[in-house]
Amino acid sequence: MVKDYFRSILTGTGVLFVLFGIATSIQYSLILLGVGVGIGSILYLLWRLL
């Protein structure tokens, strides 16, 4: 019974780490996308003004 308990704890911890990794990579991807769009719009506006 103790063995099953530790196995379930290890499985749950692994699943949480995987989900945390996916969530942070999605967050960083969205941040990079937002920065790219922001810099792109600023450069486009500067190009149109000049």
C-alpha positions in Angstrom: 0.0 0.0 0.0 2.8 2.4 0.8 4.5 1.5 -2.5 1.3 2.5 -4.4 1.1 5.7 -2.4 4.6 6.7 -3.3 4.1 5.7 -7.0 1.0 7.9 -7.2 2.8 10.8 -5.6 5.7 10.5 -8.1 3.2 10.2 -11.0 1.3 13.3 -9.9 4.5 15.3 -9.4 5.7 14.3 -12.9 2.4 15.3 -14.4 2.5 18.7 -12.6 6.1 19.3 -13.9 5.0 18.5 -17.4 2.0 20.8 -17.2 4.1 23.6 -15.7 6.7 23.3 -18.5 4.0 23.5 -21.1 2.4 26.5 -19.5 5.6 28.5 -19.1 6.7 27.7 -22.7 3.3 29.0 -23.9 3.6 32.1 -21.8 7.1 32.8 -23.2 5.9 32.2 -26.7 3.1 34.7 -26.2 5.5 37.3 -24.7 7.9 36.9 -27.7 5.0 37.2 -30.1 3.7 40.3 -28.4 7.2 41.9 -28.4 7.7 41.0 -32.0 4.3 42.6 -33.0 5.0 45.7 -31.0 8.5 46.2 -32.5 7.1 45.5 -35.9 4.4 48.1 -35.6 6.8 50.7 -34.3 9.2 50.1 -37.2 6.3 50.2 -39.7 5.0 53.5 -38.2 8.5 55.0 -38.3 8.9 53.8 -41.9 5.6 55.3 -43.0 6.4 58.6 -41.2 9.8 58.9 -43.0 
